[in-house]
């Protein structure tokens, strides 16, 4: 297995770093941190002031389920980071995914989605949209020609680059161009790379989704989601789903994500370093049959990346007892999610108990010996010792 260095892409510029560190709007009392506007309502002095807002003649805040200054600061920041016009915050990454899809499809429409997508996104397509007459066609995202061939007649194409569990990437430039030619809205989950290491809008993708609970927040203490894109599509989300489905990001959660993003560039460098260190060690281990990480496998979308997240998977052969391996870990903890300071592991064998994950694994052939590992911020060599020792202890 060859270790591929980060491909040419979007560099982490000094300007982008400055965007993360300093609050953008004028802060009350020259505060260095964005204030938390923890309020449900905003009050008016005069009837005319309220009437002007309701008539669309004023942009004053009314009610936090609609807009809030703390949430708006985060929305503006992610839009600038992704190089797009607008963004909208949501109560979870899954709420953001739903908001990026539901307003643009109706009964009789067809969605094209990459295989090995996030299990709850899969369930959105299979358990919710299917009920309302929206069908989904799943295509191997590494086969660019197959994805492009599936686009004619589709309403929306849904990408993850890299994909969940398999960590394969897609050629966003080719797919984005083909989607626009066919009038197909393109949506991508960019949670893994973050705008530091991948900016999908630069490759022609319309809407960019983030599970902000992961790397953007970075401290395992909040649930939040974001959708970024051109203003006319964010306006469509606002009009057709956002205001009445109620999945609004809270001011405090927005503040937690803003706090986390001020150190995003530092944390991502460590996540990347630890992921690569672990990947190299695992690729040299006789019991590991595959390391599922863009740095170790050539895929068509790798050129869109300028760096790597720390989340990846590896496949263990039958000589390793998966439960014993998992229980032998001392530094790496057992748990779902990723993007926080701690390293986490979840074996596919255990995740089969989750109906959504089981459906994805069975549909797209994830092996039972696959293990997903989120490299945290600990010492890389300590993580390597922990994982390799656990493999050795678990040999049958």
N, C-alpha and C positions, 0 to 999 in steps of 0.2 A: 504494500500500500504506500503510495507516494504522498508526501506532505506538500501540498500546493500552497505557495505563499499567497497572501491576499491579492486578489486580482485588481487591476486598475479600476477605479470607481470614483466615488465622491470623497475627497479628503476631509478629515476633521479640521476645518480651517480655524484660524484664530477668531475670525468673525463669528463663526457658529458657536465656538466655546464661550465667547463674550455674551452671546444671546442667552446661553444657559445660566450664566452666573448672575447677571445684573437684571433686576426687575425692569420691564420695558416701560410700563406706564408710570406717570408721575405718582409717587406713593405719598399718601397723607403723612404729614409731619416728617417727611424725608426718611421714611422707614426703609431699612435695607432689605426687609422681607415683605412679601405681599401680605396685606392684612386679610384676615378671614372675615368676610361679611356674612356672619352666621345669623341670617334673618330670613324670614319667610316673605315679608312684604316690604315695599318701599313706599314711603308716604308722600303726599302732595300738599302743598300749602294752599292751592287754589283749584277750583273746579276746572278752570281753563287749562291748567297744566295736565291734569288727568285726561281731559278730553283730547288734548293735542297728541298724547301718547296713543290713545285708542284709535285716533284717526290716522295714525302712521306719520304724523308730522313732527314727532319728537322721539328720540331714542333713549329716553330715561328708563331706568329699571322700574318694573312693576311688581313682579312676583318671582321668587327664586326658581319655581318649576319652569319658568320661561327663561329668564336670564339673571345672572348674578355677577358682580364685578370680579370676584375671585376666580370663578369658573371661566369668565371671559378672558382673564389674563392667561390662563392655561391654554384656552382655545387659540388665542392669538399666537402664543409661543409655538405650539405644535404646527400651526399653519406656516409660520415663518421657517421653522426647521425643515418642514417637508417641501418648502418652495411652492406653496399653493395659496389660494385666495382666502380660504375660510376653513373653519373646523367646528365641531360640535362635541361636547362632552356628555358622557353617559355613565350610568350607575355601574356598569360592568363591561368587560370586553365583549361578552355575548350580546348585551344590549346594543353595543356599537355594530356588531356584525349584522344583527337583525335589522337595524336601522339603515345599514348600507345596502340591504337587499330588498326588503319588503316594499318600499315605496316605488320600486322600479319594475315590479312584476305583477301579473294578474293571471287569472284562470286562462289556461291554454298556452301560456308562455313556457319556454324552455330555458334552463340555466345550464351552462357548461362549468364544471368544477374539476379541479385537479384531484387525482387520487391521493389517498393518505392524508386528507385534510383533518383538521381538528375535530374530535369526535362530536362535540356539541354543535358545531357548524353542520356536520353531516346529519345530525338529528333534526336541525332546523329544516334542512332540505327534505329529509325523508319523512319526518313525523308531523311537520307543520305545513310547509308549502305544498306538499303532495296532497294534503286534505283539500286544498283550495284549487287543485287543478294545475299546479305548476310542477313540471317534471324537471329532473336533473340528470344530465349525462356526465359521467365521470370519465376523465381522460388522463392518461399518463403524462404528467407535466414535463417530463424529460423529452418527450416526443413532440417537438414544436410543430412539426407538420400535422400531427394528429390533432393538436389543440386548434390550430388555425383552420383545419378542415371541418371541425365541429362547429365553428362560429356562425356560418350562414344560417339565418333564421332564428338564432338564439337572441334572447333579450339581454342576458348578462353573463359575464364570465368571472368566476371566482377563483382567485389564486392564493397560494401561500408559498412564499419563497424565502427560506426553505420550508418544506412540508413537515407536518408533525410526525414524529417517530422515524420516518425514512430520511428526512433532512435533504431531500433533493430540491434543486432550484429550477426555475423556469426562465426562458429567454423573454424577459418583459418587453424588450424593444420590439421584437418580432410580433409577439402576441398583442401588445398595445396598439401597434400600427394596424394590424389586421382587424382588431376589434373596432377601431375608429372607422376604418374603411367600410365595415359591415354595419355600422351604427349600433354596436354592442357596447353596453356600459361595462367597464372593467373595474374590478374590486380586488384589492390585495390585502392580506394580513401581513403587516410589516413589524410585528411585535418583536421578532427574533433579532433582526438586524438593527432596528431603530433608525431614525434619520441620520445618525452619525455614520453608519456603514452602508446605507442603501436609501436612495430617494426615488421611489417608484414613479413619481410624477415626471422626473427627468427622462424616463423611458416610455412615456406615453400612457401611463395608467391613470384612470380617472379618480377613483376613491381609494383612500388609504386608511386601513383600520389598525388601531392599536389596542391591545389589552394593556392599559396603562398600569395595571396591577403588577406587571412584570418589571422589565428593566427601567421603564420611565420612572416609576415610583421607587422601586429598588430596595425597599426595606421590609417587605413582607407584612405590611400593616394597613393596606388599603385595597379596595376593589374599585376599579374604575375603567372606563373605556373612552376611546376617541375615534372620530371619523374626520378626515381632512380631505379637501378637494376643491374643485372650482366652485365659485359662489352659487352658480345656478343649480348645481346638484345638491349643495348643502341647503339651499333654500327649499328645494324639493323635499329633502328629508324633514326640514322644519315644518313644512306645510302638510305633508302626507303621513307623518308618523310621530315625530318628536314630541309635539305638544300634547297629544292625547294618549300616547302609550305610557307616558309617565316615567320612563327610565332615565331620569335626570341625575346628573352628577351633583353631589352635595358640595357646598362650599368647603367643608373641612377636608373631604377627599381630594378636591382640586388643590387645596393648599399642600396636602401631603405629596401629591405628584409634583407640584412645583418645587417643593423642597428637595425631592429626590433628583429632579432634573438638573439641579445646580451642581451635582457631582457626577452626572451621567458620563461625561467624557473620561473621568478617572476610573469609575467603576467598570465601564465597558472594556477599557484596556486590560484590566485585571481578569475579568471574565474571559476575554479572548485568550489571554496568555495561559490561564489555567486550563481552559478547554483544549488548547493545542498541546500543552504539556501532557495532559491525560491521554489525548488521542494518540500521540506518538508512543507513549508507553504501552497502551493497549494494542496498538497495531503490531507491536513486536512480541506480544504475548501469544504463546502457542495455543491457548484455549479460546482466543478471540478470533472468530472467523470473518468479522467485518466491522469496521468503524464507520458509522453513518454520520458523516460530518462533511460539509462542503470542502473543507481543506484537504480531505483525504480521498475524495471521489470527484472525478470530472463530471460536471453537469452543465447544461447550456446556459443557466442563469448565473453561474459563478462570476462571470465578468461584470455583473451588475454590483457585486459586493466590493467594498473597499476594506472590509474587516469582518470579523466573525463574532457572533454571540457565543456564550459558553455552554449552551444546551445542545446535546447530541445524544446519539444512541450507539450501542455496540452489541454485537451478537456473540453469545457464548456457546461453545459446542456442548455436546451431550456429556462431556466429562465433568461438567460443573453442575452441582446441585443449586438451583436458583434460590430457594428459600435459605439454604445454609450460607450462600454467598451474601445475601441481603442482610441476614442477621449477624454476620461476621464483621460488617462495617462498623467502625467506631467513630470516625470523624464525619463521614458522609451520613446524613440522616435519611430516614425513610419518609417520604411524603410527596403529595401532589404539588402542583404549581412550580414556579421557578422565577428567577430574576432577582431574588433577594440575596443577602450576604452569605447565607448558608448553602452548602452543597447538598443536593437532594437526589435521591434515586427512586425510581419506580420501575419494577420489572413488568414486562408485558404479560407474563404469566399471572401476576396478581391482578393486573388491570382487566383481565378477562372477566372478572366479577362485575365490572361496570358495563351495563347494557350498551351504552353508547360506544365505549372503546371496543367492546367485543364485536359489535357490528362492523366497525371500521377495520379491525384486525382481520376478521374473517373475510370481509369483502375484498380487501386489498393485499392479504397475504403476509401480515406481520408475523414473523416467527415467534414461537413461545419463548425462545432463548434470548430475545432482544431485551435490553435494559436501557432505559432512558436515564441519563445523568445530567444534572444541572450543575455545572462547575461554579462554585461560589467565589468568595473573596479570600478564602484561607490560603495558606502557603501551598503552592503548587506541588512541591515535592512531598509534603505531608499527605496531600490527596492521593498522589500516585502510590505511595507506600500503603495507604489504607486500602485502596481498591485492589492492588496486586496481592496484598496479603490475604484479603477476603477471597479472592479467586483461588489462591493456593489452599486455604483452609477448606474450601468447598469442593475440592476435587473428589470425585467418587472413588 
